[in-house]
């Protein structure tokens, strides 16, 4: 499976799973989603720090 942003093979690099979960009064108007992305693209999106609570699985090492 390639990274949806850069096309790099996720089996050959470190990756993270991004999950968007909507809550609150407007949540019904949005769809929750989830995708894997290489950590370089994750950093490029400005997500240099993220919470590690509830982490399961992942690429070759924890990020």
C-alpha positions as CSV (number, residue, x, y, z in Angstrom):
1,X,0.0,0.0,0.0
2,X,1.5,3.4,-1.0
3,X,1.4,6.6,1.1
4,X,-1.6,8.5,-0.2
5,X,0.5,11.8,-0.2
6,X,3.9,10.8,-1.8
7,X,3.3,7.3,-3.1
8,X,6.2,5.7,-1.0
9,X,5.7,2.0,-0.2
10,X,4.5,1.9,3.4
11,X,5.9,-1.7,3.8
12,X,9.4,-0.3,3.2
13,X,9.3,2.7,5.6
14,X,8.0,3.9,8.9
15,X,4.4,4.9,8.9
16,X,1.6,6.2,11.2
17,X,-2.2,5.8,11.1
18,X,-4.2,9.0,11.1
19,X,-7.7,8.8,12.5
20,X,-10.3,11.7,12.4
21,X,-13.2,11.1,14.8
22,X,-15.9,13.8,14.9
23,X,-17.8,14.6,18.1
24,X,-20.1,17.4,19.3
25,X,-23.2,19.0,17.9
26,X,-22.1,19.1,14.3
27,X,-20.6,15.5,14.2
28,X,-23.5,14.1,12.2
29,X,-22.5,16.3,9.2
30,X,-19.0,14.7,9.0
31,X,-17.7,11.2,8.3
32,X,-15.0,9.7,10.5
33,X,-12.0,8.5,8.5
34,X,-8.7,6.6,8.9
35,X,-5.6,6.3,6.7
36,X,-1.9,5.3,6.9
37,X,0.8,7.8,5.9
38,X,4.6,7.8,5.9
39,X,6.1,9.7,8.8
40,X,7.8,12.2,6.5
41,X,4.5,13.3,5.0
42,X,3.0,13.4,8.6
43,X,5.8,15.8,9.5
44,X,5.2,17.9,6.4
45,X,1.6,18.3,7.4
46,X,2.8,19.9,10.6
47,X,2.0,17.0,12.9
48,X,5.4,16.9,14.5
49,X,4.0,15.9,17.9
50,X,1.0,13.7,18.5
51,X,-0.5,11.7,21.4
52,X,0.7,8.2,21.9
53,X,-2.3,7.1,24.1
54,X,-4.1,4.1,22.6
55,X,-1.4,3.4,20.0
56,X,-1.6,0.0,18.5
57,X,0.4,-1.4,15.6
58,X,2.4,0.9,13.4
59,X,5.4,0.7,11.1
60,X,8.8,-0.6,11.8
61,X,9.1,1.4,15.0
62,X,6.9,3.5,17.3
63,X,6.8,7.2,16.5
